[in-house]
Amino acid sequence: EAGVVQSPRYKIIEKKQPVAFWCNPISGHNTLYWYLQNLGQGPELLIRYENEEAVDDSQLPKDRFSAERLKGVDSTLKIQPAELGDSAVYLCASSLDHRGTDTQYFGPGTRLTVL
Amino acid sequence: AQKVTQAQTEISVVEKEDVTLDCVYETRDTTYYLFWYKQPPSGELVFLIRRNSFDEQNEISGRYSWNFQKSTSSFNFTITASQVVDSAVYFCALSEDSGGYQKVTFGTGTKLQVIP
């Protein structure tokens, strides 16, 4: 069974440029998560989707970040415009559903560098 | 206050030594879940174990073992006879109910270096 797929793996952009990350969850997983991981820190939730509905986006900086999960499968996270402080690893995870019993499985992440 | 505390930032051991990674959590929920993930240099978080709050039995999986103690709010992870491939950052995480959905809080991680 394929795991969570993310692309690109690495992205280098200049500040004020837009950037987008793509995630394809494990087949059959209804819940999808985007996390931000700064160097030396644990992942922090940005947004969580139940199918195509964003059920928790309280930590998403909505002035520059947006996300979508059309058709409830793969998802895109966008930053526009990017700032120097956005340099981090963006992780996508999925789980069968939202219950606490379900384990989140993570993709390899996208390492973003903003110059 | 941090909900998940991993006080050990970095640990170095020589291959074949045993090592224990500490995790202390804080929650008011009676039902919750605890996890350990491994993050090798490649970056992907690899799921290792999930434990629910009602199951305090220790678990052993090969060279890995976990000690869950509710009395001290700890969920420690021991690697026996460490190997170079165990070198990674290990994260402890707590899952609590948040309005009907699970909310997972990660610790800051412990970087383990196993020296050959």
Interface residues (C-beta under 8 A of the other chain):
Chain A: G3 G40 Q41 G42 P43 E44 L45 R48 E50 V55 D56 V89 L91 A93 H98 R99 G100 T101 D102 T103 Q104 Y105 F106 G107 P108 G109 R111
Chain B: V4 T31 Y32 Y33 F35 Y37 S42 G43 E44 L45 V46 F47 R50 N52 F91 A93 S95 E96 D97 S98 G100 Y101 Q102 K103 V104 F106 G107 T108 G109
